[in-house]
Amino acid sequence: MTGIWFQVALILGLALIAAMIAARFRISTALTEIIVGMCARTLFAATVGAEIFSAQEPWVKTLAGLGAIALTFLAGAELDPDVFKLKWKEAASVGAASFLAPAVGCWAVAYYLLGWESSPALLAGIALAATSVAVVYTVMMEYGFNRTDFGKTILAACFITDLGTVVTLGLVFAPFTWKTAVFVAAVGAAFVALPRATPVIFAKFGGRPSEFETKFLFFALMALGALATWAGSEGVLPAYLIGMALAGCVGRDHALIRKIRAVTIGLLTPFYFIRAGYFVSIPAVLAAPLGVAAFLAVEMATKIVSVYPVARRFGSPHKDAMYTTLLMASGLTFGTISALFGLSNNIIDENQYSTLVAAIIATAIVPTMIANSLYLPRHRLPREAAPQRVGSADPAKESVLEG
């Protein structure tokens, strides 16, 4: 057990370094954990050996998988049902535009420019089309947009884009068998039944030191995740849908969300994001930078071409529309989930994975910097508050996805 405890301490130590960097520069913790994982691999490979962290050990994969599923659930629970009902047309249009054209464009780059085979190219298109709720919500929190309909509409559009990513990933790469039919039926039943049953069950058994609510949610996520993998799909797919279904009840219980978030962000997601970064070979990226540059350029160009006209159509002035467009171009969480899914299932090789994740990291940084530097819609800022620091003590104003 000494080796296992050492590796847990190693990952949590790297996570602490990432958290300090994120706090210092006020950027996404998920992003810094991936970068720290990349740098750690390079450093260890040059000194004590990259195998000091056994990224392929079953227990590491388990903790990383738990982190991805819990984080995906929180992303779905982040959806504001009221705003979505009010502005569903705008959110759905922006979200769909944000997924379709970039997916096709990045697939074309991978297939025609980089010479990737069909399946790796499809995976690249899906991964790079995603929008990071983690990155976008961090920006919303920093400027207070999360309390405005403008910011909530952008987050609802992020949900549509990421839903397209998760569903397409499952449809394209999951085998269609009788197991698939069972899985779809079970998820559909859970999607309908859980929003009705959960408040009743919580009222009867919750509110006790046993933390029944947290156990119940993790049980539902793990059971559906097991069913998904049994059917040849991905465990994050039902987690996202169940999070969306429970956004109206669980998503508004800030105390419960804080508990789940503490376990997820504090313990589980460091294993996921640091492990994801650990698979990236920096020398491989530096040896072939064309792929990263091409993916970034086409991802941003297709987001602008597709999202900007839609935002303008719904009445957004130029600056607001550009700000929305560039935030929708910020990828990270579901992009890396898709990339790691591809690597784990031998859809892409390590060099393709390194190129893809490096491009995803670039999309998390470049569009956001341009948006906040050139297109920040200051007239949308809440009048009563200056930009606030991520990690506010008010649970009603905290993101469940600070990372």
C-alpha angles and dihedrals in degrees: 000000000000091000092051094049089048092053092047089051090047093054094044090048090053088046090055090052089050091049092052091049091048092050092047096051097027095233133134115297089214090058094049092047091055092048092046089050090052093049092044092056092051092047095046092045090055095046125017098006131270091255090075084094110051098209093173097054111123093236091052091049089049095053091044091050091049089052093051093048095046092045091049090051091052090050091056092045089054091072112111103223094198095054091043091054091048098046103021094129093056094041093047093047095048092043094049092047089049091057108036105052096039091048091054094042096050091044088055091050092051095044103039105023103033096031097233118162121254100268097046090046092051091049091050091052092050094046096048094046092063122104119216114237086189094059096039094048091049088058091045090053094047094056100029095246089130087077094054132077087237093061095039090053091053090051091050089052089051087055092055092049093049092045087056089050095050096042094045091048090055096043096047100043104027117091115242107233138132086277089061090055091051091048094049091048092049094048091047091051091048091047090056101035104041097063088054099040101039099068090047093048092046092050091053102040106015133088094062134116089253088077091227093171094058093046091049094052094046090048091053092047094048093045093051090042090055090049090050094052090044088057091048095254131113125275094227093065098072090037092060093046093047091048089054092048092051096043091102095057112015093033091060095048096091095182092055092044090052091054093050090043092051092055094041102044096029099050117002110041094054087066090050101045098035089047089049090052092044091065091058114099108211092194089054091052093047090049092056110025094155093084094053093047093046094048092048094047095047094042092054094041094051092045090054094045093048106032103036097062091047092051090049091049090059092055103267114148118234098269094046092047093050091047091052091046095051093046089051087054091060109104133180125111105050091030091060091042089055093045093049089047088055093048094046092050095044093246091126130023127233095267092051089046091052092050092046097048092045088054091048090052089051090053089053091056112030103050092044093051092049092047095052094041101046111014108033105146098220092176087068094057116112107260096221098054140053120217107301131218119254109251100047115181091234106094091203089063099042125101118235084214103049086145 
